[in-house]
């Protein structure tokens, strides 16, 4: 070991991007100030060592190199701006004190204080390093508390992801997110194209880069550049766009948190997991239950059991043409090519419905029907038997309440008539009793006259109707008749499913064929339409319904439709209802009028 005759110093400078050092001068500033201080005080500087590294944990490469050089005797003093530049963890702090004990480190100097190799100064230096450790721990705890609050608020830590912006009007650490009006539609388009199943990630990357010109959000020092392939993978695997994210608690437990409800979702959670399957990534453990459009709505009338759906997720390899399931697979099992490297692979998703008994019976091939075919058959049935024009539906909705009011008035009139008849009957009976008591008529004459006074029972039918909410049922059916076919063809899954549930009719499955078993109210509605359309030419002329109905002429010249509605409101809600063709002659006569034809 070389003999050191005077103090020789290493200048050590450190700057970290973490919260603990954000108020500390840059490395250049530290080097300048310490260089001027050394020159002013005549200190011999062996080397200047600097690094951008956090001191929270041991393992700084430049610091460890400096300690080895001190151990080799190259220098015996350290010049730093503050003691906390040396360490914020107990291991490195102990190393500094230990080298002073070994007399390999004679002093640690700052511009404001010198820590000599004495018991007192070493104790003060140790306290400085311990307090810097405590200061870091306190700040770390404050940061963690703020992050927990932010997570519970529904926002991930850090900068907003592409497609969103940070609200820069709020203070740092408490900045909300809002939709980026420029990048939001572009990112959403990427998800939609990938879900089509005809674009590989690489092909989608070229579209995002060359056609959409999608750039990352501009930051203070970075951003604003065209999206990279790795960033596109990050985007597709990011659950934030489906409305949730994960964060780790202090004990290491990973917790799921829903995104702030005020933020719009680009995709549904089901679509997110579908994308992860397409990427060949299992993701976090989750339920394998899948929402099927017709799940629980079909009954096998031959085997007397439920019909269940079986979803298939397949891809055809672009290299060897082999078709395989892409669930939890990232490459073709036959030729080994990665899905992400395939050129425009075609992802196909199918759902087949089959009888539970046939699927579970060994040796029996279950007869099934594909969901697309099933949906098409249901739509055809609705268009032919259930759907009406919007003009006629609007007219019907306006008159349902009118019919209800008319019904109440009729009921009141009948009730008053019944009360009056009952009162008159009571008066006649009292007079007969008086005549019998006075001996004006005998017993036989009294009994004969009493039987001629019919007791008034009231209009039970109207009383029963009074207790049935047929108005809500009628409005529900009319609304469904104009929107259900369109929903089943083009609507989102949730609305399709809701429409089928509201429709309330069961689907009966029989060896690959499906028929619809309607409720009584739906049957009454459909039967009425069939009768009218079969017996009346031009029952629903489009222009007439729209134009005349809005002008008021439709209401005055078309009372027969109200009569047909009377049949619906007086439906037998217990027994099967035969829809009668009331006022058909009047309808025929009205439609035969040449002045009404358009």
C-alpha positions in Angstrom: 0.0 0.0 0.0 1.5 3.4 -0.9 2.3 5.8 1.8 0.1 8.9 1.7 1.9 12.0 3.1 -1.0 14.5 2.7 -4.7 14.5 2.1 -5.9 13.6 -1.4 -9.5 13.8 -2.3 -12.1 12.2 -4.5 -14.9 14.6 -5.6 -18.1 12.5 -5.6 -21.3 13.9 -7.2 -24.6 12.2 -7.5 -28.0 13.2 -8.9 -31.1 11.0 -8.9 -34.4 11.5 -10.8 -36.3 10.4 -7.7 -38.2 12.6 -5.3 -35.4 12.8 -2.8 -33.0 14.6 -5.2 -35.4 16.8 -7.3 -34.3 19.9 -5.4 -30.5 19.1 -5.6 -28.3 20.8 -8.1 -27.3 19.1 -11.3 -24.1 17.1 -11.5 -22.5 19.9 -13.6 -23.4 22.4 -10.9 -22.0 20.1 -8.1 -18.7 19.7 -10.0 -18.3 23.4 -10.6 -19.0 24.4 -7.0 -16.8 21.7 -5.5 -14.0 22.4 -8.0 -14.1 26.1 -7.0 -14.1 25.2 -3.3 -11.1 22.8 -3.8 -9.1 25.4 -5.7 -9.9 28.1 -3.1 -8.8 25.9 -0.2 -5.8 24.3 -2.0 -7.2 20.7 -1.9 -5.5 18.1 -4.0 -8.1 16.3 -6.2 -7.3 12.9 -7.4 -10.4 12.3 -9.5 -14.0 13.5 -10.0 -16.5 10.6 -9.8 -20.1 11.2 -10.7 -23.2 9.2 -11.5 -27.0 9.5 -11.9 -28.1 6.8 -9.5 -30.5 6.5 -6.5 -28.8 6.0 -3.1 -31.8 4.2 -1.5 -30.3 0.8 -2.1 -26.7 -0.5 -2.3 -25.2 -1.3 -5.6 -24.1 2.0 -7.2 -21.4 1.1 -9.6 -19.3 4.3 -9.4 -19.6 4.5 -5.7 -18.4 0.9 -5.3 -15.5 1.6 -7.7 -14.6 4.7 -5.6 -14.6 2.6 -2.4 -12.3 0.1 -4.0 -9.9 2.8 -5.0 -9.9 4.2 -1.5 -9.2 0.8 -0.2 -6.2 0.6 -2.6 -4.9 3.9 -1.1 -5.4 6.2 -4.1 -7.2 8.8 -1.9 -8.0 9.3 1.8 -10.6 12.1 1.7 -14.0 12.7 0.1 -15.4 16.0 -1.0 -19.2 16.1 -1.5 -21.8 18.8 -1.6 -23.9 17.3 1.2 -23.4 14.1 3.2 -26.6 12.6 1.8 -24.8 12.5 -1.6 -22.8 9.6 -0.2 -25.6 7.5 1.0 -29.3 7.1 1.9 -29.1 3.5 2.9 -27.4 1.9 6.0 -25.1 -0.4 4.1 -23.2 2.3 2.2 -23.3 4.6 5.3 -21.7 1.8 7.4 -19.0 1.3 4.7 -18.0 5.0 5.0 -17.8 4.8 8.8 -15.9 1.5 8.7 -13.3 2.9 6.3 -12.8 5.8 8.7 -12.3 3.3 11.5 -9.6 1.6 9.3 -8.0 5.0 8.8 -8.2 4.5 5.1 -10.6 7.4 5.0 -9.3 10.4 7.0 -12.0 12.9 6.5 -15.2 13.7 4.7 -15.5 17.3 3.7 -18.4 19.5 2.6 -18.3 23.2 1.8 -19.8 24.0 5.2 -18.3 21.3 7.5 -15.4 18.8 7.9 -16.0 15.4 9.4 -12.6 14.2 10.8 -11.7 10.7 11.8 -12.6 11.3 15.4 -15.3 9.7 17.6 -17.4 12.8 17.7 -17.2 13.7 14.0 -17.9 10.1 13.0 -20.9 10.1 15.3 -22.2 13.3 13.7 -21.5 12.0 10.2 -23.4 8.8 11.1 -26.3 10.8 12.3 -26.3 12.9 9.1 -26.4 9.7 7.1 -29.1 8.1 9.3 -31.3 11.2 9.1 -30.9 11.2 5.3 -32.1 7.6 5.4 -35.1 8.6 7.6 -35.8 11.6 5.4 -36.0 9.2 2.4 -38.2 6.8 4.2 -40.6 9.6 5.2 -40.8 10.9 1.7 -41.3 7.4 0.4 -44.2 6.9 2.8 -45.7 10.1 1.8 -45.4 9.1 -1.9 -47.0 5.7 -1.2 -49.9 7.3 0.6 -50.5 9.6 -2.3 -50.3 6.8 -4.7 -52.8 4.7 -2.8 -55.2 7.7 -2.8 -54.7 8.0 -6.5 -55.3 4.3 -7.1 -58.5 4.3 -5.1 -59.6 7.4 -7.1 -59.3 5.2 -10.2 -56.1 6.5 -11.8 -52.8 4.7 -12.4 -49.5 6.2 -11.3 -47.4 8.2 -13.7 -48.2 10.0 -16.9 -51.4 9.4 -18.7 -51.3 6.6 -21.3 -51.6 7.3 -25.0 -55.2 8.4 -25.8 -55.5 10.3 -22.6 -54.0 13.6 -21.3 -53.0 14.7 -17.8 -54.9 17.7 -16.5 -52.0 20.2 -16.2 -54.2 22.7 -14.4 -54.1 20.5 -11.3 -51.1 20.2 -8.9 -48.5 17.5 -9.6 -49.5 14.2 -8.1 -53.2 15.1 -8.2 -53.7 15.5 -12.0 -56.8 13.8 -13.4 -57.0 12.3 -16.9 -59.2 13.3 -19.8 -59.5 12.0 -23.4 -57.0 13.2 -26.0 -59.2 14.5 -28.8 -56.5 13.8 -31.4 -55.1 10.4 -30.4 -58.3 8.9 -28.8 -60.0 8.0 -32.1 -56.7 6.7 -33.6 -56.0 4.4 -30.7 -59.6 3.2 -30.7 -59.3 2.4 -34.4 -56.2 0.3 -33.7 -58.2 -1.8 -31.2 -61.1 -2.2 -33.6 -58.8 -3.3 -36.5 -57.0 -5.9 -34.3 -60.3 -7.3 -33.1 -61.4 -7.8 -36.7 -58.8 -10.7 -36.7 -57.2 -9.9 -40.0 -54.2 -7.9 -38.9 -51.1 -9.1 -37.2 -49.4 -6.8 -34.7 -46.6 -6.0 -37.2 -49.1 -5.1 -40.0 -51.1 -3.0 -37.5 -47.8 -1.3 -36.6 -47.2 -0.2 -40.2 -50.8 1.1 -40.4 -50.4 3.1 -37.1 -47.0 4.5 -38.2 -47.5 5.2 -41.9 -51.2 5.7 -42.3 -52.5 7.0 -39.0 -49.2 8.8 -38.1 -49.9 8.0 -34.5 -47.3 9.6 -32.2 -46.7 9.3 -28.5 -47.9 12.3 -26.3 -45.2 15.0 -26.1 -43.4 15.2 -22.8 -40.9 17.6 -21.3 -37.9 15.7 -22.5 -39.3 13.0 -24.7 -42.5 11.9 -26.6 -44.0 13.3 -29.8 -42.4 10.6 -31.8 -44.0 8.0 -34.1 -45.2 4.9 -32.2 -42.8 2.0 -32.0 -43.6 -1.7 -32.3 -42.8 -2.4 -28.7 -45.1 0.5 -27.6 -47.9 -1.0 -29.8 -47.6 -4.3 -27.9 -47.7 -2.4 -24.6 -50.8 -0.6 -25.8 -52.6 -3.8 -26.8 -51.7 -5.5 -23.4 -52.7 -2.5 -21.3 -56.0 -3.1 -19.4 -56.5 0.6 -18.8 -58.3 0.9 -22.1 -60.9 -1.7 -20.9 -61.5 0.2 -17.7 -59.2 -1.4 -15.1 -55.6 -1.7 -14.0 -53.5 -3.5 -11.4 -51.2 -2.2 -8.6 -49.0 -3.9 -6.0 -49.6 -3.3 -2.3 -46.8 -3.1 0.3 -47.1 -6.8 1.1 -46.7 -7.6 -2.6 -50.3 -8.5 -3.2 -51.5 -7.5 -6.7 -54.8 -5.7 -6.6 -57.2 -4.9 -9.4 -58.7 -1.4 -9.5 -61.4 0.0 -11.8 -60.5 3.0 -13.9 -62.2 6.3 -13.0 -65.9 6.0 -14.1 -65.8 9.5 -15.7 -63.3 8.2 -18.3 -64.7 6.5 -21.5 -63.6 2.9 -22.2 -62.2 2.1 -25.7 -63.0 -1.6 -25.4 -65.0 -3.9 -23.1 -63.3 -6.3 -20.7 -64.4 -9.3 -22.8 -62.7 -7.7 -25.8 -59.5 -7.0 -23.8 -59.2 -10.7 -22.8 -60.0 -11.7 -26.4 -57.0 -9.6 -27.5 -54.8 -11.2 -24.8 -55.8 -14.6 -26.2 -55.0 -13.5 -29.7 -51.6 -12.3 -28.5 -51.0 -15.7 -27.0 -50.8 -14.3 -23.4 -52.7 -15.9 -20.6 -52.8 -12.8 -18.5 -53.9 -12.9 -14.9 -56.1 -15.8 -13.7 -59.7 -15.0 -14.4 -63.1 -16.7 -14.8 -63.5 -18.7 -18.0 -67.3 -17.9 -18.0 -68.1 -16.3 -21.3 -71.3 -14.3 -22.0 -73.2 -15.8 -24.9 -75.9 -14.0 -26.7 -78.5 -16.9 -26.6 -77.1 -18.5 -23.4 -80.0 -19.7 -21.3 -82.7 -18.8 -23.9 -82.9 -22.1 -25.9 -84.5 -25.4 -24.8 -84.2 -28.7 -26.5 -87.8 -30.0 -26.9 -86.7 -33.4 -28.1 -84.2 -34.3 -25.3 -86.0 -32.1 -22.8 -82.9 -30.3 -21.6 -81.0 -27.0 -22.0 -79.1 -26.0 -25.1 -75.7 -24.5 -24.3 -73.1 -22.6 -26.4 -69.6 -23.7 -27.2 -67.3 -20.8 -28.2 -64.4 -21.6 -30.6 -61.4 -19.3 -31.1 -59.4 -20.3 -34.1 -56.7 -19.0 -36.4 -55.4 -20.4 -39.7 -51.6 -20.4 -40.0 -50.5 -18.3 -43.0 -47.5 -20.5 -43.6 -48.8 -24.1 -43.4 -52.6 -23.4 -43.5 -53.1 -25.4 -40.3 -56.1 -24.2 -38.3 -55.7 -24.2 -34.5 -57.1 -22.6 -31.3 -55.2 -19.5 -30.4 -56.3 -19.6 -26.7 -53.1 -19.5 -24.6 -50.9 -20.3 -27.7 -48.5 -17.9 -29.3 -47.4 -20.1 -32.3 -48.6 -22.6 -34.8 -48.4 -26.1 -33.3 -47.6 -27.6 -36.7 -44.9 -25.4 -38.2 -43.9 -23.3 -35.1 -44.3 -19.9 -36.6 -45.1 -17.2 -34.1 -48.6 -15.6 -34.4 -47.1 -12.1 -34.2 -44.9 -12.9 -37.2 -47.7 -14.1 -39.4 -48.7 -11.9 -42.3 -52.4 -10.9 -42.0 -53.5 -14.0 -40.1 -57.3 -14.5 -39.9 -58.8 -15.0 -36.5 -62.2 -16.7 -36.5 -64.5 -16.7 -33.5 -67.6 -19.1 -33.6 -70.3 -20.1 -31.2 -72.2 -23.3 -31.7 -75.3 -24.2 -29.7 -76.1 -27.9 -29.0 -78.1 -30.0 -26.6 -76.5 -30.7 -23.2 -77.5 -34.4 -23.3 -76.1 -34.9 -26.8 -72.8 -33.2 -25.9 -72.3 -35.3 -22.8 -73.3 -38.6 -24.4 -70.3 -40.6 -25.7 -70.5 -41.8 -29.2 -73.2 -39.4 -30.2 -72.4 -36.5 -32.5 -74.3 -33.5 -31.2 -76.4 -31.6 -33.7 -75.6 -27.9 -33.4 -76.4 -24.6 -34.9 -74.0 -21.7 -35.3 -74.8 -18.4 -33.5 -74.6 -16.3 -36.7 -77.1 -18.6 -38.5 -79.4 -18.7 -35.4 -79.3 -14.9 -35.1 -80.1 -14.6 -38.8 -83.2 -16.9 -38.5 -84.4 -14.9 -35.5 -84.0 -11.6 -37.4 -85.9 -13.0 -40.4 -88.7 -14.1 -38.1 -88.9 -10.7 -36.5 -88.9 -8.8 -39.8 -91.6 -10.9 -41.3 -93.9 -11.3 -38.2 -93.1 -8.6 -35.6 -91.5 -5.5 -37.1 -93.7 -2.5 -38.0 -92.7 0.9 -39.5 -91.7 3.7 -37.2 -94.6 5.9 -38.3 -97.2 3.3 -37.3 -95.3 2.7 -34.0 -95.2 6.4 -33.2 -99.0 6.6 -33.8 -99.6 3.6 -31.7 -97.6 4.9 -28.7 -99.5 8.2 -28.9 -102.8 6.4 -28.7 -102.1 3.8 -26.0 -102.7 6.3 -23.2 -105.8 7.6 -25.0 -107.2 4.1 -25.1 -106.4 3.7 -21.4 -108.2 6.9 -20.6 -111.2 5.8 -22.7 -111.3 2.5 -20.9 -111.4 4.2 -17.5 -114.2 6.5 -18.6 -116.2 3.5 -19.9 -115.6 1.6 -16.7 -116.8 4.6 -14.7 -119.9 4.9 -16.9 -120.7 1.2 -16.5 -120.1 1.4 -12.8 -122.6 4.3 -12.5 -125.1 2.4 -14.6 -124.7 -0.7 -12.5 -125.1 1.3 -9.3 -128.2 2.9 -10.6 -129.7 -0.4 -11.7 -128.8 -2.0 -8.4 -130.5 0.9 -6.5 -133.7 0.6 -8.7 -133.7 -3.2 -8.1 -133.5 -2.6 -4.3 -136.4 -0.2 -4.4 -138.6 -2.7 -6.4 -137.7 -5.4 -3.9 -138.7 -3.2 -1.0 -142.0 -2.4 -2.6 -142.7 -6.1 -3.2 -142.0 -6.8 0.5 -144.3 -4.0 1.5 -147.1 -5.3 -0.7 -146.5 -8.9 0.6 -146.7 -7.7 4.2 -149.9 -5.8 3.6 -151.5 -8.9 2.0 -151.8 -7.3 -1.4 -149.9 -10.3 -3.1 -149.5 -13.9 -2.0 -146.3 -15.9 -1.6 -146.5 -17.3 -5.1 -146.9 -13.9 -6.7 -144.1 -12.5 -4.5 -141.6 -15.3 -5.5 -142.5 -14.8 -9.2 -142.0 -11.0 -9.1 -138.7 -11.4 -7.1 -137.2 -13.7 -9.7 -137.9 -11.1 -12.4 -135.7 -8.5 -10.6 -132.2 -9.5 -12.0 -129.3 -8.8 -9.6 -126.7 -6.5 -11.0 -123.2 -8.1 -10.9 -121.3 -5.3 -12.6 -118.9 -5.5 -15.6 -116.4 -8.0 -14.3 -114.3 -7.9 -17.5 -113.6 -4.2 -17.1 -112.8 -4.6 -13.5 -110.3 -7.3 -14.3 -108.7 -5.1 -17.0 -108.4 -2.3 -14.4 -106.0 -4.5 -12.4 -103.7 -5.4 -15.4 -100.9 -3.1 -16.5 -101.4 -3.7 -20.2 -100.3 -0.2 -21.1 -96.6 -0.9 -20.1 -96.7 -4.3 -21.9 -98.1 -2.7 -25.0 -95.6 0.1 -25.1 -92.7 -2.4 -24.5 -93.9 -4.5 -27.4 -94.3 -1.5 -29.8 -90.8 -0.2 -28.9 -89.3 -3.6 -29.5 -91.1 -4.0 -32.8 -89.2 -1.0 -34.3 -85.7 -1.6 -32.8 -85.2 -5.3 -32.1 -84.2 -6.4 -35.6 -81.7 -3.6 -35.9 -80.3 -4.3 -32.5 -79.8 -8.0 -33.2 -78.0 -7.2 -36.4 -75.8 -4.2 -35.5 -76.2 -3.4 -31.8 -73.6 -4.1 -29.0 -73.8 -7.3 -27.1 -75.3 -5.8 -24.0 -78.2 -4.2 -25.9 -78.8 -7.4 -28.0 -79.0 -9.5 -24.9 -81.3 -7.0 -23.2 -83.7 -6.9 -26.2 -83.9 -10.8 -26.2 -84.7 -10.8 -22.5 -87.4 -8.2 -23.0 -88.9 -10.1 -25.9 -89.5 -12.8 -23.4 -90.1 -15.6 -25.9 -88.4 -19.0 -25.7 -86.4 -20.6 -28.5 -87.2 -24.3 -29.0 -84.4 -26.4 -30.5 -85.2 -29.6 -32.5 -82.4 -31.4 -34.4 -80.7 -28.3 -35.7 -84.0 -26.3 -36.3 -85.2 -23.5 -34.1 -88.7 -22.2 -33.6 -89.9 -19.4 -31.4 -92.5 -20.0 -28.7 -94.0 -16.6 -28.0 -95.6 -15.3 -24.8 -99.4 -14.6 -24.9 -99.0 -10.9 -25.4 -96.4 -11.3 -28.2 -98.7 -13.9 -29.8 -101.7 -11.6 -29.6 -99.6 -8.8 -31.2 -98.2 -11.0 -34.0 -101.6 -12.7 -34.7 -103.3 -9.4 -35.0 -100.7 -8.1 -37.5 -101.0 -11.3 -39.6 -104.7 -11.1 -39.7 -104.6 -7.4 -40.8 -101.9 -7.9 -43.4 -103.5 -11.0 -44.9 -107.0 -9.6 -45.2 -106.3 -5.9 -45.9 -104.3 -4.8 -48.9 -102.0 -2.0 -48.0 -102.5 -2.3 -44.3 -99.4 -0.3 -43.6 -98.7 2.2 -46.4 -95.4 3.9 -45.3 -96.1 7.4 -46.6 -99.6 7.4 -45.3 -98.6 6.4 -41.8 -95.8 9.0 -41.6 -97.4 12.0 -43.2 -101.1 11.6 -42.5 -100.5 10.4 -39.0 -98.6 13.5 -38.1 -101.2 15.9 -39.6 -104.1 14.6 -37.5 -106.0 13.2 -40.4 -104.8 9.7 -39.5 -106.3 9.8 -36.1 -109.8 10.9 -37.4 -110.1 8.3 -40.2 -108.5 5.3 -38.7 -110.5 4.3 -35.6 -110.2 0.6 -36.5 -106.6 0.5 -35.3 -107.8 1.5 -31.9 -110.3 -1.3 -32.1 -107.5 -3.7 -32.8 -105.7 -2.3 -29.7 -108.9 -3.1 -27.7 -108.3 -6.7 -28.5 -104.8 -6.6 -27.0 -105.9 -4.9 -23.8 -108.7 -7.4 -23.2 -106.3 -10.3 -23.7 -107.0 -13.5 -21.7 -103.8 -13.5 -19.6 -104.4 -17.0 -18.4 -105.5 -19.0 -21.5 -104.2 -18.9 -25.1 -105.6 -15.8 -26.8 -107.1 -16.0 -30.3 -106.7 -12.5 -31.8 -110.0 -11.6 -33.4 -110.3 -9.5 -36.5 -112.5 -6.7 -35.2 -113.4 -3.9 -37.6 -111.8 -5.5 -40.6 -114.7 -4.5 -42.8 -114.2 -0.9 -41.7 -110.5 -1.1 -42.4 -111.1 -2.5 -45.9 -113.6 0.2 -46.7 -111.2 2.9 -45.5 -108.2 1.6 -47.5 -110.3 1.2 -50.6 -110.8 5.0 -50.6 -108.7 6.2 -53.6 -108.1 9.6 -52.0 -106.0 8.0 -49.3 -103.7 6.0 -51.6 -100.1 7.3 -51.9 
